[in-house]
Amino acid sequence: MTDDQNSTGPVDGESATVYSCDNCESLLDISSWTPIETDEDATVYRFCDESCRDEWTDD
């Protein structure tokens, strides 16, 4: 993670698929983002609490 990231997503120019939770209050708290899968094209982030990780949505 770098300081270049903002509260709305990965750094500009980085391709990413972001999975979030409908019922999480802190979706924009980038400090809580955890990369869960990477490949040459994208990083998939999990950024929600354990309590709502069953509520994945794919934007």
Secondary structure, DSSP 8 states (H G I E B T S, - for coil): --TT-BTTBS-TT--EEEEEETT-S-TT-GGG-EEEEE-SS-EEEE-S-GGGGGGEEE-
